[in-house]
Amino acid sequence: MLHSRLLTYLDEVARLGSMRKAATRLNVASSAINRQILALEAELGTPLFLRLPRKLMPTTAGEIMIRHVRQTLKDMERVQRRIEELKGLRRGEITLAIMSGLAANMVPRIAVDFRRSSPRVKLTLRLLPTGHEIMAAVAAGEADMGLGFDFPRDATFRVLASRVGRLGAVMAPDHPLASRSLLRLSDCADYPLIVAEEGMAIRPYLNDAFAGTSLQIEPTLETNSIEVMRHAAMLDQAITFLTPFDIEWEKRAGRLAYIPVHELRGRVQTLMLIGRDRGVDALTSLLAEQIKIAIAATAVSG
């Protein structure tokens, strides 16, 4: 790899057509520039400049080298800017659009961790009810990233992180079934059921699973609120059906238990972090990395 100082020498000599002028601009001895360029030419086995009476002109090999040099210098400037951002030398703002069911679980913990590591960055969390609204916010530049379940594939977006979570039975830790390692829907049917109402992404999975048995869904409560489902599951020996992502905080705090269900083994939701296809800046990449680690840990613990 070429030394960065030599890259600068080559760039200035090509721009000014003179080692003397380049040396004056860079405040170094022209002999130092000449010595390094001669050494590089010897290493490559070809001249990089034509030594004309009044000017240095790049040879064909020199033109190829200069293009490489200038691209490398640009890349280095970009890397340095990103490192400065990551070191917290710059202030910034990040907006993350999220589905409302995530607002009381892993997202607040991620936000706190991010604030501790990047105290000069303002993080805004926007709760949006549907994946389509989240995608629209990211596409319009109203949000830097979006976090939610089962976004449709779209060339406009880049999937920055994803993890699959399997639907299972969720209940209070002292529930009679909470000590089981695996349940069947028939086991759950003897208890009050709190289920997602029609129109929520979870409900079709439940309908399909129950349709494969002789059972019918007879919910005690239907709701479009993940928050209500979580809290209702803590009461009255009720059971609901969610993924580990939906109960990350409650499970960590010992307030809810998650048990796999045989009939739901193929019913999964994919938690996805998306950004615009043209990429994200350094600060947003840092937050994306923290989210990726958090959802990976939740998927494993579930």
N, C-alpha and C positions, 0 to 999 in steps of 0.2 A: 504493500500500500504506500502511495506517495505521501511524504511528509507534508503537513499542512502549510509549512513555511515555503516549501518548494512550489506548492500549488499557487500560492500568492505571487511568487516570483514569476512563474510562467504566465499567469494571467496579466500582470502588469506589463511585462515585456511585450506580450502580444498586443496589448491595448496601445502602448506608447511607441512601439517599434524601436525601442532603445533601452539597453541595459543601464546606461548612465541616467536617463530620465526616470526609469523604474527605481533605481537605487536612491535617487533624490526623493521621490514620492514615498518610498518605504523607509527612508532614513537608515539605509545600510550601505555597505561598500559595494560598488559595482563588481569588484573582483569576487566577492562572495556569491553574488548572483551568477556570474559567469562560471565560476567553479562548479556550482551545483548543476547548472544546465549542461555543462560539458560532461559531467559524471553521468547524468541521466542519458544523454545521447550515446555515450559509450556503452552503457548498460543495454540500451535498446538496439544498438548497432546501426543507427541511422540518425542523420541530423534533423533537428526539429525546427531550425531557423536557417534561412538563407542570409549570410552575412553580406549585405549590400553596402556600398560606400557610405550612405547616409541613413540607412534604415535596416532593421531586421524584419524579415518577412517569414511567416510560418511556411514550412514545407507542407506537402500533403499529409505526411505523418504528423507534423506539428499541428495542423488544423484538427486532425482527429484527437490528438492529445488535448488541445485547448478546449474542445467541446466537452471532453470528459472532465477536465479540470473545473470548468465553470459549473457544470452540473453538480460536481462533488462539493464545490464551495456553497452552492445554493442549498444542497441537502444538509450540509454542516450548519448553515445558518438556521435552517428549519429545526434541526435537532437541538441546537442551543436554545432556541426560543421555547421549545417544548420542555426542555429541562428546567429552564427558568420558571415556567409556569408550574411545573411539578414541585419545584422547591418553594413555591409560595411567594415568589418575588413579584408576582402580578396578581391583581385582584380580578375577579371574574364572577359570572353568574351562570348557573345551570338550572334549567327547568326540566323536571321529570314528570311526565304524565303517567298516571297509574290508575288501574281499576280500583274501585272503592274497597273491594274485599281485602286488598293488600295493605290498606292504610293503617290498620291497627296491629300489624304483625311485623314482618321482617323489615319493611320500609322505614319505620321510625328508628329501628336499631341501626340500619345502614346510614340513615341521615345523621344520627349522633356520632357514629364512628367517622363519617366523612368530615363533619364539622371539626372534630378533634384533630384530624390530620391536615385539614385545609381550612383553617379558621378565617381566612380572608376571602373565601369564596361563598357567595350567597346561593343557597340551594332553595329552589321553589318547587313544591310538590303540588301538582294539579290533579284532583280527583275527577275522573271522567267515567261515565257509566258503561260505555261499550268500547270494544276493540276498534270499531270503525272510527269513533270519535278520537281515540288516542292516535290512530294512524293519521287522521286528518290534521291533528295538531302538530305532529312531527313533520308531516309533508309541508305544512304551511310555515314552518319555522317558529311556531308558537311554543314548541317544546323541543328540547335537544334530543331527548330519548323517550321511549314509551315502554312501560312494563305492564304486561298483562298476559292473558291466556289465549292460546290458539289463534294468534294472528294469521290471516291468510298470507300465503307467499306472494310477494309483490316486488318487482324489480326496482321499485322506487326506494325500497328499504333494505338495510343490511341487518341481519340477525347477529347481534353482538354477543349474546349468551342465550342458552336455552337449557331447560331440564324438564324431564317428564316426571309428573307426579300421578300416582295411581289413586283413584277414588277408593275410600275405605270408610269404615264405620267410625264415627267420632262420638265420644261419650265422656261423662265424668269419670275420674280415676276410681271412684268407689262404686261404679256401676257393676252389677253382677257379672257382666260379660267382659269387663275391662282387663281381666287377667288372662283372657284367652289369646292365643297366638294367631288364630285364624277363625273367621266366622263364616256362616252361610246366611243368606237373606232370610231363611226360615227362622234362624236364631233371633234375628232383629225384629221380625214381625210381631213378636209377643210384647214389644215395648212401644211406647209412644214414638212416632216417627216425625221428624222435622225435615222437610224436604224443600228443595228449590222449586219455585213455581214454574209453570210452563213459560217458555220464552228465555229462561236462563240456560247458559251453556251446559250446566250440569244435568239438567232434567232429562234430555234425550238419552244419556248414558243410563240413568236409573230406569227409564221406561223400557229400554232394550233389555236390561238385566232382569227386571221383574217379568218381562214378557217371556223370557226363557224358562220360567218356573210356573208352577201352578198358583203362585201368589199374585195378589193385586196390591198396588200401593194404596194404603189407607192412611194418609198422613193426619196427624193431630194438628199440624200447622204447616202451611205453605207460605213461603216468603221469597221475595227477590233480594233480601238482605243477607249477605254472608255474616254480618255482625249479629243479626238476630239468630241465625242458625247456630253460631258459636255459643251465644249466651243461653239459648234455649236448651242446648245439649247438656249444660251444666245442671239443669233442673229436672226434677220429676222423673229421673231414670230415663230420660229421652235419648234417642239416637238420631244423629244426622249423618249425612254422607258428604265428605269433603276430602281434599288432598292435604298432604302434610304442609304444603305451602300456606294453606288457608288458616292453619292453627299453629303456626311456628312459635309465636310468643306464648300462647296458652299451654302448649305442650312443653316448652322449655320451663315454664313456671309451675308445671305440675297441676294445671287446672283442667286439662283435657287429655284424653288418651285416644290414640289412633290404632285401629285394628284392621288388617287386611280382610277383605271379603272375597270368598271364592268366586262368586258370580261377577264380581267387578274387576277381576284380575286383568282383563284386557281393556278396561275403561280408564283411559288416562287423559290428563290435560297437560299441555306443554306450556310451562311458564317461559315467556320470551321477552328478551330485552332487545328493542329495535332502535336503530338510528337511521338517519338519511344515508342513501347509498354513497354519497360523495365523502362520507367519513365524518368523524368527530374530532374536535380539538383535544389538546393534551389534557386539560382539566376534566373534560367530559370522559375521556378515556380512563382516567384515574377512577372516577366514580363507577364507570362501567365494570372495571376490574373488581371493585369492592362488591358490587351487586353479583357478579359472576361467582365469586367465592361464597357469598352468602347463600345463593340458591343451590349451589352444589352441596354445601354442608347440610342444607335443609332436606334435599332429596336423599342424601345418604342416611340422615337420622330418621327419615320417614320409613 
